[in-house]
Amino acid sequence: MPWKLGCSVLTLLVLIHAVQGNVPENIDENGYLMYCPCMGRFGNQADHFLGALGFAKSLNRTLVLPPWVEYRQGELRSRQVPFDTYFNVDAIQRFHRVMPMQTFMEKLSPVIWPPEKRIAFCYMERKSLNGNTEQSCNAKEGNPFGPFWDTFDVDFVDSEFFGPLNYDVHHGRMAEKWNEKYPPKDWPVIAFTGAPASFPVQDENRALQKYLVWSDHIQQQAKHFIKNSLPKGSFIGIHLRNGIDWIRACEHIKDSPNLFSAAQCLGYRNEKGNATANMCMQTKDIIIRQLKRTFKTIKEMYKQNEIKSIFVASDSNHLIYDLNEGLLRMQISAFKLDESNPHVDLAILGMANHFIGNCISSFSAFVKRERDAKGFPSSFWAFPTEKSTKKRQHEEL
């Protein structure tokens, strides 16, 4: 709970440190917002980031940029990768005030968020994994929760349950309600146990993707590969999801019409149809057939812009041999990175002349949003739903 004194928590803390002569410059009197990106891998975390950015903007608090949570094979604990490893912080500043978490913890937290005032925010009680019966957010229990906060030596002394407030600040007075209940003068920092955002990304926040600009390092690697590894000319970028975890997830597609990022194709209320098995998991025949149709369409539309190659990003099988064999007569070859690097994969896909992605995948959704912001063309596997075999064969004749 905030201190019940004649002046605000923030003012008192600043006064104390002013006497000590160590008050940092540019403290945001509107407060700060931080969170653990503790759900899923990069695609899910990116969806959540856009929502958190929109949320921070609506509350007019500086967003503390969390590191990206990554999981390495054979390692029990997650790794935290600094936000600016992959993205340009200055580009986000064009939309709203942000600050890397490392900078916040080193320069500001001793003044406005000392250890004895660190309170975890969650909607409701989070059950303990260790049998603890105390009502709490249990913000550090489990992986990646514990490793994330441990990276910055953060422990929480209390929990704040903010329900029935929610994260939808695009409808009604929700942002005002947050600021009324948690004014920055009393609550300088709001630290969420998870992202203050929905998954998939709320439709109103999709356009914020334009502020996620790849870091110079990632862009340089992507451009180097395109220049030195792909034949000179235009190329199509494709994303294939076919790992064993994805195969198992696709088994539930009939019972989960809004599975993962399906809304990017079908709409948030399934107004554009229902998800199909082929949208989630494609056969080799579907992939090669759709590629051939795409080549034909592009050639007809851009007669001087004929496709010379395909760049493949995949979580498992890139199907390089199958693609090269299936497209042999068209003299188009498939390529992939020599070593796995999903962020460079994403950057290359974003630069392709055309992109084909997976409707259900949040990884594909990231690329689609980036390309939409740039006005680049994209399409999806098996969407819209293919015509019947007989009708398709008749038209091809």
Secondary structure, 3 states (H helix, E strand, C coil): CCCCCCCCHHHHHHHHHHHHCCCCCCCCCCCEEEECCCCCCHHHHHHHHHHHHHHHHHHCCEEEECCEEECCCCCCCCEEECHHHCECHHHHHCCCCEEEHHHHHHHHHHHHCCHHHCEEEECCCCCCCCCCCCCCCCCCCCCCHHHHHHCCCCCCCEEEECCCCCCCCCCCCHHHHHHHHCCCCCCCEEEECCCCCCCCCCHHHHHHHHHCCECHHHHHHHHHHHHHHCCCCEEEEEEECCCHHHHHHHCCHHHCCCCCCCHHHHCCCCCCCCCCHHHHCCCHHHHHHHHHHHHHHHHHHCCCCCEEEEEEEECCCCCHHHHHHHCHHHCCEEECCCCCCHHHHHHHHHHCCEEEECCCCHHHHHHHHHHHHHCCCEEECCECCCCCHHHHHHHHC
